[in-house]
Amino acid sequence: MSKKELLQNGVNQVFYEEEWYPPLSEALKNLTAAQASWQPEGNAANTIWENVNHLLIFKERLLSRLHKDETFVAPQTNDETFVQGDAHDEEAWQETVKRTLHVHDALQSSLASLQEEALDQPSPALPVWQQYLNILLHDAYHTGQIVQLRKLQGSWPAKRSYL
């Protein structure tokens, strides 16, 4: 299996196809703005909405690098990527979910259009394949957090069969 095929498989699993863990699309399914804004007592964790915005920034940064888009401006610190929306603005939350789907589809399309040798090119410092792999691992990590937050708030089944 080539690097490209491995990455394409990972892109599918981390976002769309449930295998060993729920994909991000499933973790976001049927969430309201209030649920996406919920935080455990003591502010010990970021909200789901903050996590989703955080993931979006890094995916958009990779897309901008792949398309040589100079208009993308990355936040100065990691903390600035955890942006919270208004818990009462259902439309804004649904727009965030749509944006997440769109950005993931764009990453999937960009990967499909790349030649195998382009994956080894640095952009700007790390090879493209490593940046895709980092995105996949990052998504899996934060998807786990999102599922845990949903379990804590009662919007995710305590036990769930997926195979």
Secondary structure, 3 states (H helix, E strand, C coil): CCHHHHHHHHHHHHHCCCCCCCCHHHHHCCCCHHHHHCCCCCCCCCCHHHHHHHHHHHHHHHHHHHCCCCCCCCCCCHHHHCCCCCCCCHHHHHHHHHHHHHHHHHHHHHHHHCCHHHHHCECCCCEHHHHHHHHHHHHHHHHHHHHHHHHHHCCCCCCCCCC
